[in-house]
């Protein structure tokens, strides 16, 4: 199973509203997470890494609760450690005018054995 789906299913099982890129439409009326695969890269000769970014959105009227939401996502994602490790974020929060919600991101890294350049 691909890790993207594992993250998606895991966050859903924890009660989070989760989407793929481009899947959520309209304004941000309730908190939600968009999962993005940020690509693969070599990590030495035999290992590779994949970065997964969680884009966290929170309704603009409730900014005062945003940090608690971010903390709850990070705490929940601890259940996927050590497979996934938080390596960046949260980034500075900004108001996304397209969805009328605040957004930040958390970036997680998966390190796995490379299947490239193998016999």
Buried (B, 14 or more C-beta within 10 A) or exposed (E): EEBBEBBBEBBEEBEBEBBEEEEBEEEBEEBBBBBBBBEBEEBEEEEBBBBBBBBBBBBBEBEEEBEEBBEBBBEBBEEBEEBBBBEEBBBEBEEBEEBBBBBBBBBBBBBEEBEEEEE
